[in-house]
Every structure is written in C-alpha cells, then in structure tokens.
Amino acid sequence: MDARILKEANATDHQKGQLITKRNALRRRIDKWREAQDVYMPSVAEYRTQSISPDDASISFAYPEAIPLHLPSALPVDITSTLPSNIVDIETRLRMSQANDSLNDLRKFLLVTMGLWDYKRANIGPSQRSSTRMYATIGTFREKVNRCADRYRAARRALSILDPGGTWVVDLQELNPSDIRPPIRNVDGIPKRKRARNDSNDQEASEGRRTLSWIWLAARPTDTESGGGGKVQAEIDESKSQNSGLRVYN
C-alpha cells in the first residue's frame, strides 16, 4: 500500500479514494487467505479466534493493513509444532525471496538516488524553486529506500525464527543504518549533514565510510532475474526527464 497516502490528514480527495480502494482490495485478499489457512492450518483458526478481541476486530476492519496474517514465524511454538513441516518450509522460501528482492530493490534505489544527486550537481542551477523540486524527487526515492530496508529487516527477523543459523546468514546479514549507502569510495562527493565545525566524530568522513557496504558485496540475482542495470538507468533517466525543465525558472 502506498505509504504516502496513509497520511490522510494531508491527502487529497483523490488520494483518499485510492486509499479506500486499496484497503478494500487488501481486505478481500486477506479474507481469501484466511479461508485457505483454515483448511491447511486448522490449529491457527482456533488460535486466531482466541487472540483477537472485538476491539481488535473493529480496528482491523477499518485498517486491514494492520490485520495479522498469523504466518508460522509469528505463531507461538506450541502452535507451530502442530503445522505440517512443508508449511514452515514454504514461508522460509518466501522470506528468503522477500529478503533478496528487498536487498536488490534497495541497491537499485540507492543507485537512482546517487544518479539524481549527480544530475543535480551538474545541471541544476542555484534557483531555490528548481532545487526544491529536485529535493522532493530525491526525497521520494529515499522513502523507497527506507521501505525496502524495513521489508528486508522484517524478512530477516522471520528467517531467524524459521531457520536460525541457516545458510542464509552468509549473504543476508544484519542491515544497520550505516550499511545503507551508495557504492562510492570517495565520500567527498556525497552531500553531508550540517554539523559543528569542530565535530571530530564525523562518521561520513571517516576511513570506514570509504569502504563498500556489504550490501554491494553480497550475492545477488543475475541481471536477467533482476532486470539488470538497464532498468536502473531507465529509472534515473525518467526522474531526470521529470526535472529537465527546472532550469527555466532560473
């Protein structure tokens, strides 16, 4: 669901309509999921009935994105032990794919953001209006980076429950905020936060920041599976074209 339209206080009527449509569609899909879950995971049906209060049910109806799916990774051990082993294996494979896809999207959006910063430095003048529009575009991709990071962390948490100490830990490492950075060894070109002049604890200028983050060294899908660098460049070009008319305001 589009996170930008969840801020209903600032949403337009059109955005609110989109939000209602998406919530209705999500609610229908969850209802179908529960029907299948009652057949293949009957012990979960009883647990779900006991764990949801009437207040929770009313909130879930209004906000279906908050409805728990009761996947094996979120169930108590005594409930998980009653499930067929293949159910746990299915979610394990699902979470591994989710983590890999999220990590791939994270790298893609970091490259797009880096390309937009390069484009701004090379083509956008000192006009405040031009810079504001460009910052808004860059901010949009930063939101996408944050959402990808959240999805990756959620998938990794589930994997740590489903398959603790599995082979996945080699490539799917813990994602810290400091790991989310573009593949640039020369950090002098990266826009830095404002800081005190005598701040000696600037991590962005430290030697550790000049090494590649593990996210760029981890195993990744082939170009055929991930869409390759062409899609990344196409997204950068599309974002540039949307801002190509900025200089007319200078």
C-alpha positions as CSV (number, residue, x, y, z in Angstrom):
1,M,0.0,0.0,0.0
2,D,1.3,3.4,-0.9
3,A,2.7,4.9,2.3
4,R,2.4,8.4,1.1
5,I,-1.4,8.3,1.1
6,L,-1.6,6.8,4.6
7,K,-1.2,10.3,5.9
8,E,-4.8,11.0,5.5
9,A,-4.7,14.4,7.2
10,N,-2.7,15.8,4.2
11,A,-4.2,13.6,1.5
12,T,-6.4,15.0,-1.3
13,D,-9.9,13.6,-2.0
14,H,-8.4,11.6,-4.9
15,Q,-5.7,10.1,-2.7
16,K,-8.3,9.2,0.0
17,G,-10.3,7.4,-2.7
18,Q,-7.3,5.5,-3.8
19,L,-6.6,4.5,-0.1
20,I,-10.2,3.2,0.3
21,T,-9.9,1.2,-2.9
22,K,-6.6,-0.3,-1.9
23,R,-7.9,-1.2,1.6
24,N,-11.0,-2.9,0.2
25,A,-8.9,-5.0,-2.2
26,L,-6.5,-5.9,0.6
27,R,-9.3,-6.9,2.9
28,R,-10.7,-9.2,0.2
29,R,-7.3,-10.8,-0.3
30,I,-6.9,-11.4,3.4
31,D,-10.4,-13.0,3.6
32,K,-9.3,-15.4,0.9
33,W,-6.1,-16.1,2.6
34,R,-7.9,-17.0,5.9
35,E,-10.2,-19.4,4.0
36,A,-7.1,-21.3,2.7
37,Q,-5.5,-21.0,6.1
38,D,-8.4,-22.6,7.9
39,V,-8.1,-25.6,5.5
40,Y,-4.3,-26.2,5.7
41,M,-3.6,-24.7,9.2
42,P,-6.7,-25.6,11.2
43,S,-5.0,-25.0,14.6
44,V,-4.4,-21.4,13.6
45,A,-8.1,-20.8,13.1
46,E,-8.8,-21.5,16.8
47,Y,-5.8,-19.5,17.9
48,R,-6.9,-16.6,15.8
49,T,-10.3,-16.6,17.3
50,Q,-8.9,-16.6,20.8
51,S,-6.3,-14.0,20.3
52,I,-8.4,-11.3,18.6
53,S,-10.7,-9.2,20.8
54,P,-13.8,-7.4,19.5
55,D,-11.9,-4.1,19.6
56,D,-9.1,-5.5,17.6
57,A,-11.6,-6.8,15.0
58,S,-13.2,-3.4,14.6
59,I,-9.8,-1.8,14.2
60,S,-8.7,-4.4,11.7
61,F,-11.8,-3.9,9.6
62,A,-11.1,-0.2,9.3
63,Y,-7.3,-0.7,8.8
64,P,-6.8,-4.0,7.0
65,E,-3.1,-3.3,6.7
66,A,-2.9,-3.9,10.5
67,I,-4.5,-7.4,10.3
68,P,-2.1,-10.1,11.4
69,L,-1.7,-12.9,8.9
70,H,-0.6,-15.5,11.5
71,L,2.2,-16.9,9.4
72,P,4.3,-19.6,11.1
73,S,7.1,-17.1,12.0
74,A,4.5,-15.1,14.1
75,L,2.9,-18.0,15.9
76,P,3.8,-19.5,19.3
77,V,5.9,-22.6,19.4
78,D,3.1,-24.8,20.5
79,I,1.0,-23.8,17.5
80,T,3.9,-24.0,15.0
81,S,4.6,-27.6,16.2
82,T,1.2,-28.7,15.0
83,L,1.7,-27.4,11.5
84,P,2.9,-29.6,8.6
85,S,6.6,-29.2,8.0
86,N,6.1,-28.1,4.4
87,I,4.1,-25.0,5.6
88,V,7.2,-23.8,7.5
89,D,9.4,-24.6,4.5
90,I,7.1,-22.6,2.3
91,E,7.3,-19.4,4.4
92,T,11.1,-19.9,4.7
93,R,11.5,-19.8,0.9
94,L,9.0,-16.9,0.8
95,R,11.1,-14.9,3.3
96,M,14.3,-15.7,1.6
97,S,12.9,-14.4,-1.7
98,Q,11.5,-11.4,0.1
99,A,14.8,-10.5,1.7
100,N,16.7,-11.0,-1.6
101,D,14.2,-8.9,-3.6
102,S,14.2,-6.1,-0.9
103,L,18.0,-6.0,-0.9
104,N,18.0,-5.9,-4.7
105,D,15.5,-3.0,-4.7
106,L,17.5,-1.3,-2.0
107,R,20.6,-1.3,-4.2
108,K,18.6,-0.1,-7.2
109,F,17.0,2.9,-5.4
110,L,20.4,3.8,-3.9
111,L,21.9,3.9,-7.4
112,V,18.9,6.0,-8.6
113,T,19.4,8.4,-5.7
114,M,23.1,8.7,-6.4
115,G,22.4,9.4,-10.1
116,L,19.9,12.1,-9.1
117,W,22.5,13.8,-6.9
118,D,25.0,13.7,-9.7
119,Y,22.4,15.2,-12.1
120,K,21.5,18.0,-9.6
121,R,25.2,19.0,-9.2
122,A,25.8,19.0,-12.9
123,N,22.6,20.5,-14.3
124,I,20.5,22.3,-11.6
125,G,21.4,25.9,-11.0
126,P,21.1,27.9,-7.8
127,S,17.4,28.6,-8.2
128,Q,15.6,27.8,-5.0
129,R,12.5,26.6,-6.9
130,S,14.5,24.2,-9.0
131,S,16.4,22.8,-6.1
132,T,13.1,22.3,-4.1
133,R,11.6,20.2,-6.8
134,M,14.7,18.2,-7.2
135,Y,15.0,17.6,-3.4
136,A,11.4,16.4,-3.5
137,T,12.2,13.9,-6.2
138,I,15.2,12.7,-4.2
139,G,13.1,12.5,-1.1
140,T,10.7,10.2,-2.8
141,F,13.4,7.7,-3.6
142,R,14.7,8.0,0.0
143,E,11.3,6.9,1.2
144,K,11.6,3.9,-1.2
145,V,15.0,3.1,0.2
146,N,13.6,3.2,3.8
147,R,10.7,0.9,2.8
148,C,13.0,-1.6,1.2
149,A,15.1,-1.6,4.3
150,D,12.1,-2.2,6.5
151,R,10.9,-5.1,4.3
152,Y,14.4,-6.7,4.4
153,R,14.6,-6.4,8.2
154,A,11.1,-8.0,8.6
155,A,12.1,-10.9,6.3
156,R,15.3,-11.4,8.2
157,R,13.6,-11.4,11.5
158,A,11.2,-14.1,10.2
159,L,14.1,-16.2,8.9
160,S,15.8,-16.0,12.3
161,I,12.7,-17.7,13.8
162,L,12.0,-20.2,11.0
163,D,15.6,-21.3,10.3
164,P,18.0,-19.9,12.9
165,G,21.6,-20.3,11.9
166,G,20.8,-21.4,8.4
167,T,23.0,-20.9,5.3
168,W,21.1,-17.7,4.6
169,V,23.0,-15.8,7.3
170,V,26.1,-15.7,5.0
171,D,24.5,-13.4,2.4
172,L,21.6,-11.9,4.3
173,Q,23.5,-10.0,7.0
174,E,22.0,-7.7,9.6
175,L,21.2,-4.3,8.0
176,N,22.4,-1.4,10.0
177,P,21.6,2.3,9.1
178,S,25.3,2.8,8.3
179,D,25.2,0.0,5.7
180,I,22.6,1.9,3.6
181,R,24.9,3.9,1.4
182,P,25.7,4.1,-2.3
183,P,28.8,2.4,-3.8
184,I,31.1,5.4,-3.6
185,R,34.6,5.1,-2.2
186,N,35.2,8.8,-2.4
187,V,32.7,10.2,0.1
188,D,33.7,13.8,-0.6
189,G,31.1,13.9,-3.3
190,I,28.3,12.8,-1.1
191,P,26.1,15.5,0.4
192,K,26.7,15.6,4.2
193,R,24.6,16.7,7.0
194,K,25.2,20.0,8.7
195,R,27.5,19.7,11.7
196,A,29.6,21.7,14.1
197,R,32.9,23.0,12.6
198,N,34.9,21.2,15.3
199,D,33.0,18.0,15.2
200,S,35.6,15.3,15.2
201,N,33.2,12.4,15.2
202,D,32.0,12.8,11.6
203,Q,31.4,9.2,10.5
204,E,30.8,10.3,6.9
205,A,34.3,11.4,6.6
206,S,35.9,8.5,8.4
207,E,38.0,5.9,6.7
208,G,35.3,3.3,7.4
209,R,32.9,5.2,5.2
210,R,35.3,4.8,2.3
211,T,34.8,1.1,2.1
212,L,31.9,-0.6,0.2
213,S,29.0,-1.6,2.3
214,W,28.3,-5.4,2.5
215,I,25.1,-4.9,0.5
216,W,27.2,-4.3,-2.6
217,L,29.3,-7.4,-2.0
218,A,26.6,-9.9,-1.1
219,A,25.4,-12.4,-3.7
220,R,22.7,-11.1,-5.9
221,P,20.3,-12.4,-8.6
222,T,21.6,-12.3,-12.2
223,D,20.9,-9.4,-14.5
224,T,18.3,-11.4,-16.2
225,E,16.4,-12.1,-13.0
226,S,16.7,-8.6,-11.5
227,G,16.2,-6.7,-14.7
228,G,19.9,-5.6,-15.0
229,G,21.4,-2.2,-14.9
230,G,19.2,-1.1,-17.8
231,K,16.1,-0.7,-15.5
232,V,18.2,1.2,-13.0
233,Q,19.4,3.6,-15.7
234,A,15.9,3.9,-17.1
235,E,14.6,5.0,-13.7
236,I,17.3,7.5,-13.4
237,D,16.6,8.9,-16.8
238,E,12.9,9.1,-16.1
239,S,13.5,11.0,-12.9
240,K,15.8,13.4,-14.8
241,S,13.3,14.0,-17.5
242,Q,10.7,14.9,-15.0
243,N,13.0,17.6,-13.7
244,S,14.5,18.6,-17.1
245,G,12.5,21.8,-17.2
246,L,13.7,23.1,-13.9
247,R,16.3,25.5,-15.3
248,V,13.6,27.6,-17.0
249,Y,12.9,29.1,-13.5
250,N,16.5,30.3,-13.1
